[in-house]
Amino acid sequence: MEVFSDETVSGGVAYKNKTLKKEIINQLDRSGDQTIADLSRELNISTPKITSLVNELIQDGLLQDLGKMDSTGGRRASIYGLGSDACFFVGVDVKRYYINIGLLDFKKHLVTIREKVPYPLENTQQSLTALIKSIRKFIHESGVAYEKVLGIGINLSGRVNNISGYSYSYFHFQEEPLAQIIQQELGIKTFLENDSNAMAFGELHYGVVTTERNILFINLDYGTGCGIIINRELYYGKSGFSGEFGHIPFYNNEIICGCGKKGCLETEVSGQALLRQVRERIAAGSSSKLLQKGKKTEDLKLEDLIGAALSEDVLMIELLAEMGEKLGKALAVLINLFNPELVILGGTLSETGDYLRLPTRSALNKYSLSLVNSDTQVKLSRLGEKAGVLGGCLIARSKVLSL
């Protein structure tokens, strides 16, 4: 679409019109459906000019005439809004053994989502090729015209620079930014984001967040991450690497973390840590429903542990209580630093519900400053697996609209 294209518009008038059209779209996006008079007043543009640009945007399919508004007298004005099927955005949340992928329309409705599509995440060219193939297949099967997909947001764990498009934890074996490589393959603008940031963004707009402005989203998966929201904006730090909560050197142990260092929080508070602890307890003689499934302990995955906990497996409930105590103590550090209004427990392990939340809250009460702690609510993610998909879609959409 011309208004979102990277092509340089020749001529001063053409360039100005393109800029004004973006302003109209962003105004409707911020404030909802409006009349010509509303747009003219808000954007300080003459009524004839706004009328002309709105008509062009309607011809392009980006805006819709939604009919006449109610009036107590005089001529009724038409209301204009974004066209929901004018364009679409794809969000891809990459997990260790699967991906979640969804399609968002122009009015921010989630059109379709596919959860837990099998996919092995490895730092190899084969894994990257498989990811690109899965995205292309999803778009094809969605039934949406390829050219109507204007942006793709891809979430990866670890270090991601969302500005440059480089990933430093996965698929970093080529000189070009990963976002650029995928964009060249798919022919669609592609943006990278850290998975915890994307999930936090999804929760901010569609999850448990209401009026809160300062929020910490804790992503508890195989690793442990944190998305930081300050004044309802994602906080990235200088290079986009903020929120590496799991790599605070919290323990004096000899366990080597995935980052290569010892003693990280993630070595005791994460899905990977929970798997290790389950294997150690079972090897030491503890009983568990996990043994009834006929699986070897080395073949267990996080979903097996969650299923056991929800089936009231005593071992799993005990381990989650222990992990919640450790998590709460670590969160006390963040709460004393940030004084947030809300902490959201999300990621795969949040599916264990109050088995994790209640001991975490208890430890928070124990270890954080009472005046600070009293300001902070602790809630479970409402979106679950959808958080990252919605966040990825919304971030891609936001970036395309701001180009």
Number of C-alpha atoms within 10 A of each C-alpha: 13 9 20 15 13 9 8 8 15 8 8 8 10 12 13 12 16 16 13 18 18 18 16 22 19 16 18 18 16 9 9 13 18 18 19 19 16 14 22 18 12 11 13 10 14 13 15 11 14 20 17 11 17 23 15 14 20 17 11 15 16 20 24 20 16 15 11 13 12 10 9 6 6 6 10 12 15 15 17 21 23 23 19 17 17 18 22 27 30 30 31 29 30 23 22 15 13 15 23 22 29 26 26 26 22 21 16 16 13 18 13 12 18 15 14 14 14 13 17 17 20 13 13 13 13 12 16 18 12 15 19 15 13 18 20 14 11 18 18 12 9 14 8 15 11 16 11 15 21 22 27 30 29 28 28 24 22 21 20 24 20 18 12 16 18 24 22 15 13 19 18 15 13 10 8 12 19 24 22 19 16 21 17 12 12 16 15 18 20 24 29 28 31 28 30 29 33 30 32 29 27 24 25 23 15 15 20 17 22 11 9 15 15 20 26 25 29 28 27 23 20 21 23 25 27 24 25 25 22 14 10 16 13 19 16 17 10 8 12 18 16 19 23 15 20 24 20 12 15 16 14 9 12 11 16 13 19 13 12 8 13 19 18 24 22 30 27 24 24 22 24 20 19 21 19 15 15 20 16 13 14 15 11 9 8 12 14 16 18 21 11 8 8 8 11 10 16 9 8 14 14 16 13 15 23 22 16 19 24 14 12 13 17 15 20 25 20 13 18 26 19 16 21 24 24 20 25 25 20 22 22 24 15 16 22 16 10 15 20 22 20 22 22 25 25 28 27 18 22 23 21 19 17 16 21 24 22 17 20 27 22 14 19 26 16 15 17 20 15 12 10 16 20 12 12 17 13 17 19 22 26 17 18 19 21 25 27 35 34 35 30 36 31 26 26 27 25 14 14 18 17 11 10
